[in-house]
Amino acid sequence: MSRRWIFADQLGPHFLDDREQQLLLIESKAVFRRRAFHRQKAHLILSALRHRAAELGDQALHVRTDTYREGLRQVRGPIEVCHPTSRRARDLVRSLDDRVTVLPARGFVTSQADFTAWADDRRGAMRLDDFYRHARRRHRVLLDADEPVGGRWSLDADNRQPPPRESERLDVPPPPLPAEDDIDAEVRYDLDRWAAEGIRFVGRDGPRLFPATRAEATDRLRHFLRHRLPTFGPYENAMLSTDPFMAHSLLSSSFNLGLLDPMEAIRGAERAYRERQAPLSGVESFVRQLLGWRDFVWHLYWYFEAGSRGSDRLGARKSVPAWFADLDADAVQARCLADVLAGVRDRGWVHHVPRLMVLGNYAVQRGWRPSELVDWFHRSFVDGHEWALTANVAGMSQYADPGQLSTKPYTAGGSYVNRMSDYCGGCRYDPKRRLGEDACPYTAGHWVFLDRNRERLPGNARMARSLHQLDRLDNVPAVREQERRRGSTAP
């Protein structure tokens, strides 16, 4: 009988077929030696893997070794593994002898065969909205007969409210936090020892904030569906310095570790709507993120194979500066960027809007290499995986792909940050100014980005208005020179 090898992102019961099947878990130290991961990400991965091994007991062989190959040499007989989630891991599995059988991928809703058939039919003209409708119909989610409940496929336009100005945080209970145990203590001891041996980490250590077991993940999911989902929709694109979690689920790492099957969350959210426990706008948005966006970027990663990580549509050539790479938030004076970078440093997590419109926005304005940003997000976020970041960062945020994901660059000036957050109040920079000592680096950076890329964007209808405004500005050369002098120093 084959032994099932489960990676550290395949930890849920939906990666198994037989409760009695013998399993293999390999803990590779070399993974952490190759690149500098966030300390809390390393902790979460090792904690989740070791907790799963403890749950399985004698059913699983848990090998702690330097490399995967060394671990596999300790096992005899046939091995099977669900399709890995990275090309590096897939290539490793392919390079092994023929005793290893690769099974179809799990942990996503739409199968690879179904997506390929859908994508081939479109001959490269693929858009999220089309795939999302296909998936809704294919899996019978939020439908009345064959039509979307409420009459619209997407209610995204209803979910763009700025944060409530009259209070410091949303009136929602905080998510349940995990309680660390002896396994976490052992992981922390080992990471301290590895650091003393020369393995480098970034970010700060701290109490584990994210689930490492299925029980913890399902507890957080239930809490979100009951207490936080009703408030999630309207403010999902807003940012508050006093409330980094707001009504977000904080479940992305649980899905990406394989602790949760996304379909159980999708059905749970749909039940909440049907039972009138949550409004459609928030439920549809949550479903779209899982059934639509998460599956879409996963399949694009494999469908295009070479990916867009190394693409360079905008000619971005600058390296990520050291202050950003090392999460040196104390070096930053711009309040939004300082707070968001500190959130990455202290938690290994901020929600999707700070990622896109604070971190990614700043990077694309300055022409940082997309491949370096993909690597940075991968290492620095507890939920960072290459399959997700190739599309989310290189494709969407940095506009580096050939139009596979986004029809416009996600760049905006300080006015956007001011409208959607509480950051600009008390900041030393003025979001209305693009020139001068108090000029907002986002406002100035936005116009310099457009000026630098105007020849690459002339046919983009969504950028026509911004480019027309650029042509009406009379101080662009001075703004460009100002930003050149600022260079790669922290703003």
Salt bridges, closest charged atoms under 4 A:
ASP9 OD2 - HIS385 ND1 3.95
ASP17 OD2 - ARG4 NH2 2.69
ASP17 OD1 - ARG106 NH1 2.93
GLU27 OE2 - ARG50 NH2 2.60
GLU27 OE1 - HIS62 NE2 3.29
GLU27 OE1 - ARG64 NE 3.99
GLU55 OE1 - ARG52 NH1 3.31
ASP66 OD1 - ARG33 NH2 2.86
GLU80 OE2 - ARG4 NH2 2.77
ASP91 OD1 - ARG90 NE 2.75
ASP97 OD1 - ARG99 NE 3.40
ASP114 OD1 - HIS134 NE2 3.32
ASP114 OD2 - ARG138 NE 3.08
ASP121 OD2 - ARG122 NH1 3.67
ASP144 OD1 - ARG274 NH1 3.14
ASP146 OD1 - ARG140 NH1 2.89
ASP156 OD2 - ARG160 NH2 2.70
ASP156 OD1 - ARG288 NH1 3.83
ASP158 OD2 - ARG152 NH2 2.80
GLU180 OE1 - ARG188 NH1 2.77
ASP181 OD2 - HIS51 NE2 2.69
ASP184 OD1 - HIS43 NE2 2.93
ASP184 OD1 - ARG208 NE 2.87
GLU186 OE1 - ARG50 NH1 3.21
GLU186 OE1 - ARG64 NH2 3.33
ASP190 OD2 - ARG50 NH1 2.87
ASP190 OD1 - ARG193 NH2 3.02
ASP192 OD1 - ARG39 NH2 2.86
GLU197 OE1 - LYS29 NZ 2.84
GLU197 OE2 - ARG193 NH1 3.56
ASP205 OD2 - ARG39 NH2 3.49
ASP205 OD2 - ARG188 NE 2.82
GLU216 OE1 - ARG208 NH1 2.81
ASP243 OD1 - ARG169 NH2 3.46
GLU264 OE2 - ARG214 NH1 3.00
GLU270 OE1 - ARG267 NH1 3.08
GLU270 OE2 - ARG274 NH2 3.40
GLU284 OE2 - ARG288 NE 2.83
GLU305 OE2 - ARG90 NH2 2.70
ASP312 OD2 - ARG317 NH1 1.75
ASP326 OD1 - ARG200 NH2 2.86
ASP330 OD1 - ARG345 NH1 3.49
ASP346 OD1 - ARG204 NH1 3.44
ASP346 OD1 - ARG345 NE 2.74
GLU372 OE2 - ARG369 NH1 3.00
ASP375 OD1 - ARG35 NH1 3.21
ASP375 OD1 - ARG309 NH2 3.93
ASP375 OD2 - ARG379 NE 2.82
ASP383 OD2 - ARG355 NH2 2.90
GLU386 OE1 - ARG309 NH1 2.64
ASP438 OD1 - ARG433 NE 2.95
ASP451 OD1 - ARG454 NH2 3.59
ASP451 OD2 - ARG480 NH1 2.53
ASP471 OD1 - ARG454 NH1 2.78
GLU481 OE2 - ARG484 NH2 2.62
GLU481 OE2 - ARG485 NH1 3.86
GLU483 OE1 - ARG366 NH2 3.45
GLU483 OE2 - ARG486 NH1 2.93
